[in-house]
Amino acid sequence: MKKFSYIGLSFVVLIFGIIFIPRIVERIKGGTVVQGDRLDAVSNHKNADKTGLVKIGPAPKFELTDQNGEKINNQTYKGKVYLVEFFFSTCPSICPIMNRNMVEIQNDFFGNPNFGIASISINPEHDTSKVLKEHAEEIGVKSSNWHLLTGDKDYIFGIANKGFNLYAGENKNVKGGFEHSGLFALIDKNGNIRCRNDDFGNPILYYDGLEKKGVKAIKEDIKKLLNE
């Protein structure tokens, strides 16, 4: 019985060697042995351009309705540097902080026609255009290029989770009933997601919309892209 076990084990080792060893060697030669699929997708973008920013790839396409009842899509922001965030108007936790920081960013670039903001509600059943218009006035939206967006919930969750890979979901066990990240996505004039590298030379992907450090970084990088 042991003899057959040893033969079976030897066969498995042989197959592993034939199939996987060449792949591992290839990845070692290429310096990518520790990378998974997500890192593989980003690794080709580690080299920043003259702005010092990394180009991650195209932002996902979308079409939604804003606080004025107007249809807004990627083409609305064509030729503009813009930010994307996911929020909801009744959020009792991180959204008020994100709102304050986004208003600060708006004010820094107010009057620049080449800068915009897309704030996408993850509770669109409540956040109708009318509700979002009232919310926009409450938080201090002044720019005509800041669109608070609503639409089909599943469609929006798809944009967040599959398009941007920025988590958004329902959770009845948390205050407000929804969860989402506090991150801002930065999009360049050509519709590409952009970011800076961290201290280790890796792309940060998205900017912290809750901390002053993240807000400072994103304002610096918006300036770079506006001058690109």
Secondary structure, DSSP 4 states (H G I P E B T S, - for coil): -HHHHHHHHHHHHHHHHHHTHHHHHHHHHHT-TT--HHHHHHHTT-S--TTS-EEEEEPPP-EEE-TTS-EEEGGGGTT-EEEEEEE-TT-SSSHHHHHHHHHHHHHHTTT-TTEEEEEEES-TTT--HHHHHHHHHHHT---TTEEEEB--HHHHHHIIIIII---EEE-TTSTTSEEE--EEEEE-TTSEEEE-B-TTS-B--SEESSSHHHHHHHHHHHHHHHT-
